């Protein structure tokens, strides 16, 4: 029997018929041998379920087809079933580097105080073309609550994450009411003293396309404001909140969501409204 720890890789899939096969095959072909693969189709309306059925028959992984529950609920249910010591959620449109799991297990086994490790990603488009082959990556570093809360340093690219399952379960997993699950988890774990490390390693190809969650500005805003609320007693909370509202306003202007931009403007302090980039944005939504 292998003495290597089991790693559970969790793939929630929603309408990614174009990308799901490359994602699954990158997991199947990992250099690390002890992997449990859990794939959940979360109510896709495209061909994803039929593609996944064929892949499951070919590679014998655990497949669940369900009505749409949302990513946080789906991840919680998968974690409850996971047998691995470590868990790695990854988007069904992303692609793992073949040595990703091997490199991360090596780090996590060498330092049992690390709760989460992640790394860098090469950005690709919907046709698997790398956006910028000269992308620069930060060096290895500890990622703290302060880094994440106040934006004082880089975090990890979320789909690169490997988490110690015992820590995630002990801390209550994800909040089902918050669809932007990654920031919620990283703030919670680091605020409670768990270590998070960014490796200076490219671990995945991260796909940018028209349906990325971060492009749903309204969803992101409501989720992040809810995520920030438990930390309202942290020093500088109001400034963090206002900085985020300004960033969200500028994003809404960029996405030409004028009604949303106007609503965000009402929530911003006068000092934020009078900043030069916000004033420029106001002119754009008035046109």
PLY file of the C-alpha trace (Angstrom):
ply
format ascii 1.0
element vertex 287
property float x
property float y
property float z
element edge 286
property int vertex1
property int vertex2
end_header
0.00 0.00 0.00
1.13 3.55 -0.76
2.21 5.70 2.18
1.49 8.87 0.20
-1.48 10.94 1.44
-4.63 10.90 -0.64
-5.58 14.17 -2.37
-9.20 14.86 -3.31
-9.62 17.10 -6.34
-13.09 18.63 -6.60
-14.42 19.92 -9.93
-17.78 21.73 -9.87
-18.96 22.11 -13.48
-21.56 24.51 -14.87
-21.97 24.96 -18.63
-18.34 24.37 -19.55
-18.82 21.89 -22.39
-15.98 23.50 -24.34
-13.44 23.21 -21.52
-14.32 20.32 -19.23
-12.43 17.56 -21.05
-9.08 19.37 -20.88
-9.65 20.05 -17.18
-10.43 16.41 -16.37
-7.56 15.02 -18.42
-5.09 17.36 -16.71
-6.16 15.82 -13.40
-6.10 12.23 -14.63
-2.56 12.73 -15.93
-1.08 14.19 -12.75
2.37 12.90 -11.81
1.10 12.31 -8.26
-0.51 8.85 -7.99
-2.84 9.09 -4.98
-5.77 11.15 -6.24
-9.52 10.92 -5.66
-11.47 12.88 -8.29
-14.96 14.15 -7.46
-16.81 15.88 -10.29
-20.19 17.56 -9.81
-22.23 18.93 -12.67
-24.31 21.67 -11.07
-27.30 21.72 -13.40
-25.60 22.48 -16.71
-27.92 23.15 -19.65
-25.26 22.45 -22.29
-23.56 19.18 -23.24
-21.41 19.06 -20.09
-23.36 16.19 -18.43
-23.07 13.88 -21.45
-19.37 14.69 -21.87
-18.76 14.00 -18.19
-20.63 10.67 -18.33
-18.34 9.49 -21.12
-15.23 10.71 -19.28
-16.38 9.02 -16.06
-16.83 5.71 -17.89
-13.38 6.09 -19.42
-11.49 7.16 -16.29
-13.70 5.79 -13.45
-14.03 8.91 -11.32
-16.89 9.85 -8.99
-19.52 11.85 -10.92
-22.64 13.53 -9.54
-25.26 15.15 -11.79
-27.54 17.47 -9.85
-29.93 20.40 -10.15
-28.21 23.73 -9.67
-27.26 24.39 -6.04
-24.50 26.97 -6.42
-20.79 26.52 -5.94
-20.61 26.95 -2.13
-23.26 24.30 -1.41
-21.72 22.00 -4.01
-18.24 22.33 -2.50
-19.53 21.69 1.04
-21.25 18.49 -0.06
-18.14 17.34 -1.94
-15.89 18.05 1.05
-18.21 15.97 3.25
-17.67 13.03 0.86
-13.96 13.59 0.29
-11.59 10.91 1.60
-8.38 12.84 1.03
-6.09 14.46 3.57
-5.91 17.43 1.21
-8.58 18.97 -1.01
-8.14 20.95 -4.23
-11.21 22.65 -5.73
-10.63 23.76 -9.33
-12.84 25.39 -11.91
-14.00 23.16 -14.75
-12.61 25.66 -17.27
-9.06 25.60 -15.86
-6.18 23.21 -16.57
-3.70 21.79 -14.04
0.02 21.64 -14.69
0.84 17.94 -14.56
3.12 18.24 -11.50
0.81 20.56 -9.52
-0.34 17.99 -6.97
3.11 16.51 -6.48
4.70 19.89 -5.72
1.98 20.94 -3.30
1.87 17.69 -1.34
5.62 17.92 -0.90
5.28 21.37 0.67
2.27 20.52 2.85
3.84 17.33 4.17
7.11 19.14 4.97
5.34 21.84 7.01
2.24 20.66 8.86
1.47 24.22 10.02
0.45 25.27 6.52
-3.34 25.16 6.08
-3.46 26.38 2.47
-0.89 26.61 -0.28
-1.28 27.91 -3.80
0.71 29.58 -6.49
0.72 31.26 -9.86
-1.19 30.73 -13.10
-0.69 31.33 -16.78
-3.69 33.18 -18.18
-5.25 31.62 -21.28
-8.23 32.58 -23.41
-11.20 30.51 -24.57
-9.05 29.02 -27.35
-6.18 27.96 -25.02
-3.92 30.81 -26.15
-1.67 32.32 -23.46
-2.48 36.00 -22.95
1.04 37.17 -22.19
3.99 34.80 -22.33
6.07 37.31 -20.34
3.82 37.30 -17.29
5.72 38.14 -14.10
5.10 36.20 -10.91
5.72 37.15 -7.26
8.20 35.25 -5.13
7.14 32.72 -2.50
5.56 34.42 0.51
3.26 34.06 3.48
-0.23 35.42 2.79
-1.71 37.10 5.86
-5.16 38.36 6.80
-3.85 41.90 6.50
-2.64 41.24 2.94
-6.07 40.01 1.93
-8.21 42.46 3.89
-6.26 45.65 3.12
-4.84 44.59 -0.25
-1.29 45.04 1.00
0.13 42.07 -0.88
-0.76 39.36 -3.37
-2.78 36.33 -2.37
-2.93 33.08 -4.29
-4.65 32.34 -7.58
-7.70 30.56 -6.19
-7.86 27.48 -8.49
-4.26 26.67 -7.52
-5.22 26.09 -3.88
-4.55 22.95 -1.89
-6.19 22.92 1.55
-5.78 20.74 4.60
-9.23 19.14 4.83
-9.23 18.89 8.63
-8.77 22.66 8.92
-11.54 23.46 6.44
-13.99 21.15 8.19
-13.06 22.41 11.67
-13.66 25.99 10.51
-17.12 25.24 9.10
-16.46 25.01 5.35
-18.18 27.54 3.07
-21.16 29.84 3.69
-23.94 28.57 1.35
-25.32 32.11 1.01
-22.06 33.51 -0.42
-21.33 32.56 -4.04
-17.87 34.19 -4.06
-16.50 31.37 -1.94
-12.75 31.87 -2.24
-12.33 35.28 -0.55
-14.74 34.16 2.20
-12.57 31.12 2.96
-9.20 32.88 2.76
-10.26 35.72 5.09
-11.83 33.30 7.58
-8.85 30.97 7.76
-6.17 33.67 7.99
-8.20 35.71 10.51
-8.34 32.62 12.73
-4.57 32.21 12.60
-4.13 29.54 9.94
-1.12 29.83 7.66
-1.48 30.40 3.94
1.51 30.23 1.60
1.99 31.29 -2.00
4.53 29.17 -3.85
6.66 30.63 -6.63
5.37 27.95 -8.97
3.08 28.07 -12.01
0.46 25.48 -11.10
-2.41 25.93 -13.57
-3.60 27.50 -16.76
-6.32 29.94 -15.64
-8.93 30.63 -18.28
-10.32 34.13 -18.83
-13.52 34.28 -20.87
-16.86 36.06 -21.10
-18.56 33.95 -18.39
-16.00 34.27 -15.58
-17.79 34.92 -12.27
-15.74 38.05 -11.55
-17.36 39.70 -14.61
-20.78 39.53 -12.91
-20.26 42.87 -11.19
-23.53 42.95 -9.21
-23.00 39.42 -7.85
-19.42 40.22 -6.85
-20.35 43.46 -5.08
-23.13 41.99 -2.95
-21.03 38.96 -2.04
-17.90 40.88 -1.09
-19.79 43.42 1.03
-21.31 40.47 2.91
-17.90 38.82 3.25
-16.36 42.00 4.69
-19.12 42.61 7.25
-17.87 40.18 9.98
-14.63 42.20 10.11
-16.28 45.56 10.79
-14.41 45.89 14.08
-11.05 45.63 12.36
-9.03 48.84 12.30
-9.56 50.66 9.03
-12.68 48.69 8.10
-14.56 51.70 6.73
-11.63 52.68 4.52
-11.36 49.11 3.20
-15.08 49.13 2.44
-14.94 52.53 0.73
-11.92 51.52 -1.35
-13.81 48.47 -2.49
-16.92 50.51 -3.38
-14.76 52.84 -5.47
-13.18 49.88 -7.27
-16.61 48.33 -7.85
-17.96 51.65 -9.17
-15.11 51.95 -11.68
-15.68 48.34 -12.76
-19.40 48.98 -13.22
-18.58 52.04 -15.34
-16.17 49.94 -17.41
-18.87 47.29 -17.92
-21.33 50.09 -18.87
-23.71 49.13 -16.06
-24.91 52.69 -15.45
-27.72 51.94 -12.98
-25.39 49.84 -10.83
-22.70 52.52 -10.98
-25.17 55.16 -9.81
-26.30 52.97 -6.93
-22.69 52.41 -5.85
-21.97 56.13 -6.05
-24.69 56.77 -3.45
-22.94 54.39 -1.02
-19.53 56.04 -1.37
-18.17 58.70 0.98
-17.69 62.26 -0.30
-13.93 61.86 -0.24
-14.23 58.87 -2.58
-16.69 60.66 -4.86
-14.27 63.56 -5.26
-11.33 61.41 -6.38
-10.30 62.14 -9.98
-11.04 58.66 -11.38
-14.51 58.61 -9.80
-15.31 62.06 -11.21
-14.22 60.81 -14.62
-16.50 57.79 -14.16
-19.43 60.04 -13.22
-19.13 61.88 -16.54
-19.21 58.54 -18.38
-22.44 57.38 -16.73
-24.10 60.74 -17.39
-23.46 60.56 -21.13
0 1
1 2
2 3
3 4
4 5
5 6
6 7
7 8
8 9
9 10
10 11
11 12
12 13
13 14
14 15
15 16
16 17
17 18
18 19
19 20
20 21
21 22
22 23
23 24
24 25
25 26
26 27
27 28
28 29
29 30
30 31
31 32
32 33
33 34
34 35
35 36
36 37
37 38
38 39
39 40
40 41
41 42
42 43
43 44
44 45
45 46
46 47
47 48
48 49
49 50
50 51
51 52
52 53
53 54
54 55
55 56
56 57
57 58
58 59
59 60
60 61
61 62
62 63
63 64
64 65
65 66
66 67
67 68
68 69
69 70
70 71
71 72
72 73
73 74
74 75
75 76
76 77
77 78
78 79
79 80
80 81
81 82
82 83
83 84
84 85
85 86
86 87
87 88
88 89
89 90
90 91
91 92
92 93
93 94
94 95
95 96
96 97
97 98
98 99
99 100
100 101
101 102
102 103
103 104
104 105
105 106
106 107
107 108
108 109
109 110
110 111
111 112
112 113
113 114
114 115
115 116
116 117
117 118
118 119
119 120
120 121
121 122
122 123
123 124
124 125
125 126
126 127
127 128
128 129
129 130
130 131
131 132
132 133
133 134
134 135
135 136
136 137
137 138
138 139
139 140
140 141
141 142
142 143
143 144
144 145
145 146
146 147
147 148
148 149
149 150
150 151
151 152
152 153
153 154
154 155
155 156
156 157
157 158
158 159
159 160
160 161
161 162
162 163
163 164
164 165
165 166
166 167
167 168
168 169
169 170
170 171
171 172
172 173
173 174
174 175
175 176
176 177
177 178
178 179
179 180
180 181
181 182
182 183
183 184
184 185
185 186
186 187
187 188
188 189
189 190
190 191
191 192
192 193
193 194
194 195
195 196
196 197
197 198
198 199
199 200
200 201
201 202
202 203
203 204
204 205
205 206
206 207
207 208
208 209
209 210
210 211
211 212
212 213
213 214
214 215
215 216
216 217
217 218
218 219
219 220
220 221
221 222
222 223
223 224
224 225
225 226
226 227
227 228
228 229
229 230
230 231
231 232
232 233
233 234
234 235
235 236
236 237
237 238
238 239
239 240
240 241
241 242
242 243
243 244
244 245
245 246
246 247
247 248
248 249
249 250
250 251
251 252
252 253
253 254
254 255
255 256
256 257
257 258
258 259
259 260
260 261
261 262
262 263
263 264
264 265
265 266
266 267
267 268
268 269
269 270
270 271
271 272
272 273
273 274
274 275
275 276
276 277
277 278
278 279
279 280
280 281
281 282
282 283
283 284
284 285
285 286
